[in-house]
Amino acid sequence: MRELQDTECFIIKQMDFKEKDKIITVLTQNQGKKAGILYQAKRMGSQHAASSELFNRVKLSYVEHQHQELVKIRQCELIDSYYELRQNYERYLYANYFVELINFCVIPPQDSLQFFELLSSHLTQLQHTIS
């Protein structure tokens, strides 16, 4: 039986999928990196439209199928958007570079919390940096 899992995570990559959906890659607190389909994320007025942006810290509910790479995302709830990062181009570039580095890393589930905390502290420091 497939079990619904809830976790806090950061969105580290997003790409369009079909007409109204997105595939997002997230760094979870305790499960490593996961990629999944977020349905209706591009539709105007969607509850997932704002929460599926890069750098967002979200609470994710998903179902993982045994022989599939992509998880099925049921709920994506925004916790923090790091809005200030998008207001300064230099900060945005630094954050984007760091997220890209994390996306290229192989992160086993047992090390996930360390990477999660590193990303969290990095984005928070960038957000509060005065330029």
N, C-alpha and C positions, 0 to 999 in steps of 0.2 A: 504494500500500500504506500502511496506517495503521501508524504507529510508536508504540511505547510510550515515553512521556516521563516522566522522573523530575525532580522539583523540590522544593525546600523552600518552604513557604508558611505563611501565617497564615489561619485561618478567620475571615472577617469577617462572614459571614451564614449562617444556617441556617434551613431551613423544612421542615416535614413534607411528604412526598410518598408517596401511597398508604398502605398499611397499615404497612409495615415499613421504608420507605426515607426518605432525606432528600435534599434538594437543598442543597448547600453552595456558597457563593461564597468563593473564596480569593484572596489576594494573593500571587502567586508572585514569586520572586526575579528571574526573567528573562523572563516571558511576560505580564506585566500581570495583570489580574483574569481569573479563569476561574470558571465555574459548571458544576457537574456533579452527577450523580446518584450518591449513595453507597448502594449496595444493602445491605439488611439492617442498617442503622445503628440502627434502633429496636428490634431484636429483643434480648431479654434474653440476655446472655451473648455477644453479638456482639463480634468483635474490633474493630469500628469504633465501637461505642457510646461509649466514653470518648474516643476520639481525634477525634470529630466535634463537640466543643463549641466555643463561641465563644471567641476569643482563642488557641486552641491553635496551637502551632507544630508542623507536621507535615511528614513526607516523603510526598509524593503521587506515585503512579504512575497515569497516565491515558492514554487514547487519544482523540485529537481527530478527529472526522469532518469532512469538508470542508464540507458544507452544513448543519451542525447547530450550534445555539448551545451546547447542553450537551455537555460532555465525558463520557466514560464512565470513571469512577474504578475502577481495579483494586485499588489498595492505598492505605491511609491509615495511616501509622505515626506514633505520637506521639513528639515530640522534647521539648517543654516545654509544660506545661499552665497555667502562671502561676496556680497554685492560690491563692496569697495574695491575688490580686485578688478572688476570690470570697468571701473571708473578711471583707472590709471593704466595706460598702455604698457609701461615698463613693468609694473607689478603683474599685469596679466601675462606678459611674456615669460617672466620668471616662474610663475605658477604653472603655466602651460608646459614649460620645459621640465619642471619637476614631475608633473603628472605623467608626461611622456616617458620619463626615465622609469617611473614605477610601473607603467604599463608594459615596458619591455622586460621587466624582472620576472623571474619565475619565483612565485611566492607560495611556499608550502603552507598548509593550514596552521601548523604549529607556530609559524613565524608571522602570521597575519597581523596579530595585535601590535607587534613592534612596528611594522610598516604603517599600519593605520595611525598609530600615535605620532609617528614621524611626519606623515602627511598632514595630520591635524595641526601639529605645532608649526609646521612650515607655512601652511596657509594662514593660520592665525597671525603669525609674525609678519608675513607679507601684507596682510590686511591692515595692520596697525602701524606699518612703517610710514614715516612722513617723508615725502619726496619733494 
